[in-house]
Amino acid sequence: MTTVLITGANRGIGLEFVKQYAGEGARVHACCRNPDKAEALNALKGDIVIHGLDVSDFAAVKALGEKIDEPIDIVVANAGAGGKDAGDFGDIDFDAFSRLLQVNTLGPVATLEAFAPHLKKTKGKFAAISSTLGSIENAGGYAPAYSTSKAGLDMAMKSYAALLAADGVAVGPFHPGWVKTDMGGPSAPVTPEESVAGLRQQIAAMKPGAPHLVAYNGEVLPW
Ligand SMILES: NC(=O)c1ccc[n+]([C@@H]2O[C@H](COP(=O)([O-])OP(=O)(O)OC[C@H]3O[C@@H](n4cnc5c(N)ncnc54)[C@H](OP(=O)(O)O)[C@@H]3O)[C@@H](O)[C@H]2O)c1
C-alpha cells in the first residue's frame, strides 16, 4: 500500500491530490490549517487521516513528523500563498514578504526535514509544488515576492535532492500549470483534475539525484 502526505490539503490542488491518491487506494495523511472547517476534505471517502498543520509553524511541522510513526512513500509539499499582501515594487510590505518566505520557501524545507526519516524507509519521493514564476531565467519583474519565494524553494529542493540521493530519496520542484483554483482564478486554463493527474505521473517518474523544474505536463522548465 502506498502512503502519501499532502500539505494544504483542504482546497485547490492539495484537495485534488487527496481525492486522486485516496481514490486509487492510497493511505493519505492530509494536512491543513483548520480541519474543523475543511468540509470538502472531511467529506472525502477513503483511508484519509486529517491533521491540523500550519507549515510556517516549524515546531508543529517537526512535532507532526515525530507523531506519524510509519513509513511514507510520497510527500507533496503543496501548501502555498500568493503573497498579494507583500505588495509590489515601491510598496513592499516586508513583514508580509517575510511571512510569504516562511510559508512558500521554509514551510516545504521544514516539511522535508521532518519527513526525511519516513521517506528514507521507503526510498520515497518528496515533491514541492513550486511555480514557473520561480524561474530565474524567465524572471521579468512580475510578482517579485512570490517569485522570490518559489526561486528559493527550487534552490532548496535542488540542494536537498543532492543531500538525500544516497538514501534513495528523490526530491524535486514541480510547476502545476496555471490552475483554476482560488489562487489561479477562474480564467486559468488548467483544471485541478488535469494538473494533479499530470503531476502524479511526474512524481511517479522521479529518481534520486539532480532534479529539474518540471511542469505537470512533463515539460522541463529553465531554473
Ligand atoms: N493555481 C495556480 O495557478 C498555481 C500556479 C503555480 C503554482 N501554484 C502553487 O500550487 C500550490 C497550491 O496552490 P492552489 O492553486 O491550490 O492555491 P489555493 O487554492 O489558494 O490553496 C492554497 C492552499 O495552501 C494552504 N496554505 C496557505 N498557507 C498555509 C500555511 N501557512 N500552512 C498550511 N497551509 C497553507 C491553504 O490553506 P487555507 O485554506 O488554510 O488558506 C490552501 O489549502 C501553491 O504552492 C501555489 O503556489 C499554483
PDBQT file of the ligand as one rigid body, heavy atoms in Angstrom, charges set to zero:
ROOT
HETATM    1  N1  LIG A 301      -3.144  27.806  -9.058  1.00  0.00    +0.000 N 
HETATM    2  C1  LIG A 301      -2.109  28.091  -9.823  1.00  0.00    +0.000 C 
HETATM    3  O1  LIG A 301      -2.252  28.556 -10.979  1.00  0.00    +0.000 OA
HETATM    4  C2  LIG A 301      -0.707  27.834  -9.335  1.00  0.00    +0.000 A 
HETATM    5  C3  LIG A 301       0.346  28.088 -10.217  1.00  0.00    +0.000 A 
HETATM    6  C4  LIG A 301       1.655  27.840  -9.812  1.00  0.00    +0.000 A 
HETATM    7  C5  LIG A 301       1.883  27.340  -8.537  1.00  0.00    +0.000 A 
HETATM    8  N2  LIG A 301       0.840  27.114  -7.681  1.00  0.00    +0.000 N 
HETATM    9  C6  LIG A 301       1.166  26.568  -6.359  1.00  0.00    +0.000 C 
HETATM   10  O2  LIG A 301       0.357  25.431  -6.100  1.00  0.00    +0.000 OA
HETATM   11  C7  LIG A 301       0.143  25.283  -4.695  1.00  0.00    +0.000 C 
HETATM   12  C8  LIG A 301      -1.344  25.136  -4.411  1.00  0.00    +0.000 C 
HETATM   13  O3  LIG A 301      -1.993  26.295  -4.921  1.00  0.00    +0.000 OA
HETATM   14  P1  LIG A 301      -3.573  26.374  -5.185  1.00  0.00    +0.000 P 
HETATM   15  O4  LIG A 301      -3.735  26.938  -6.536  1.00  0.00    +0.000 OA
HETATM   16  O5  LIG A 301      -4.252  25.098  -4.820  1.00  0.00    +0.000 OA
HETATM   17  O6  LIG A 301      -3.931  27.535  -4.148  1.00  0.00    +0.000 OA
HETATM   18  P2  LIG A 301      -5.176  27.754  -3.189  1.00  0.00    +0.000 P 
HETATM   19  O7  LIG A 301      -6.415  27.255  -3.820  1.00  0.00    +0.000 OA
HETATM   20  O8  LIG A 301      -5.081  29.182  -2.781  1.00  0.00    +0.000 OA
HETATM   21  O9  LIG A 301      -4.824  26.815  -1.935  1.00  0.00    +0.000 OA
HETATM   22  C9  LIG A 301      -3.705  27.074  -1.141  1.00  0.00    +0.000 C 
HETATM   23  C10 LIG A 301      -3.605  26.008  -0.081  1.00  0.00    +0.000 C 
HETATM   24  O10 LIG A 301      -2.438  26.258   0.709  1.00  0.00    +0.000 OA
HETATM   25  C11 LIG A 301      -2.854  26.346   2.077  1.00  0.00    +0.000 C 
HETATM   26  N3  LIG A 301      -1.990  27.199   2.880  1.00  0.00    +0.000 N 
HETATM   27  C12 LIG A 301      -1.675  28.509   2.698  1.00  0.00    +0.000 A 
HETATM   28  N4  LIG A 301      -0.861  28.921   3.682  1.00  0.00    +0.000 NA
HETATM   29  C13 LIG A 301      -0.660  27.845   4.503  1.00  0.00    +0.000 A 
HETATM   30  C14 LIG A 301       0.074  27.640   5.687  1.00  0.00    +0.000 A 
HETATM   31  N5  LIG A 301       0.778  28.610   6.285  1.00  0.00    +0.000 N 
HETATM   32  N6  LIG A 301       0.071  26.386   6.241  1.00  0.00    +0.000 NA
HETATM   33  C15 LIG A 301      -0.649  25.403   5.690  1.00  0.00    +0.000 A 
HETATM   34  N7  LIG A 301      -1.397  25.544   4.584  1.00  0.00    +0.000 NA
HETATM   35  C16 LIG A 301      -1.390  26.752   3.995  1.00  0.00    +0.000 A 
HETATM   36  C17 LIG A 301      -4.278  26.870   2.023  1.00  0.00    +0.000 C 
HETATM   37  O11 LIG A 301      -4.908  26.635   3.269  1.00  0.00    +0.000 OA
HETATM   38  P3  LIG A 301      -6.065  27.628   3.850  1.00  0.00    +0.000 P 
HETATM   39  O12 LIG A 301      -7.343  27.196   3.207  1.00  0.00    +0.000 OA
HETATM   40  O13 LIG A 301      -6.000  27.394   5.321  1.00  0.00    +0.000 OA
HETATM   41  O14 LIG A 301      -5.688  29.033   3.465  1.00  0.00    +0.000 OA
HETATM   42  C18 LIG A 301      -4.805  26.035   0.882  1.00  0.00    +0.000 C 
HETATM   43  O15 LIG A 301      -5.084  24.727   1.309  1.00  0.00    +0.000 OA
HETATM   44  C19 LIG A 301       0.769  26.524  -4.040  1.00  0.00    +0.000 C 
HETATM   45  O16 LIG A 301       2.050  26.209  -3.553  1.00  0.00    +0.000 OA
HETATM   46  C20 LIG A 301       0.876  27.507  -5.196  1.00  0.00    +0.000 C 
HETATM   47  O17 LIG A 301       1.909  28.460  -5.003  1.00  0.00    +0.000 OA
HETATM   48  C21 LIG A 301      -0.446  27.355  -8.054  1.00  0.00    +0.000 A 
ENDROOT
TORSDOF 0
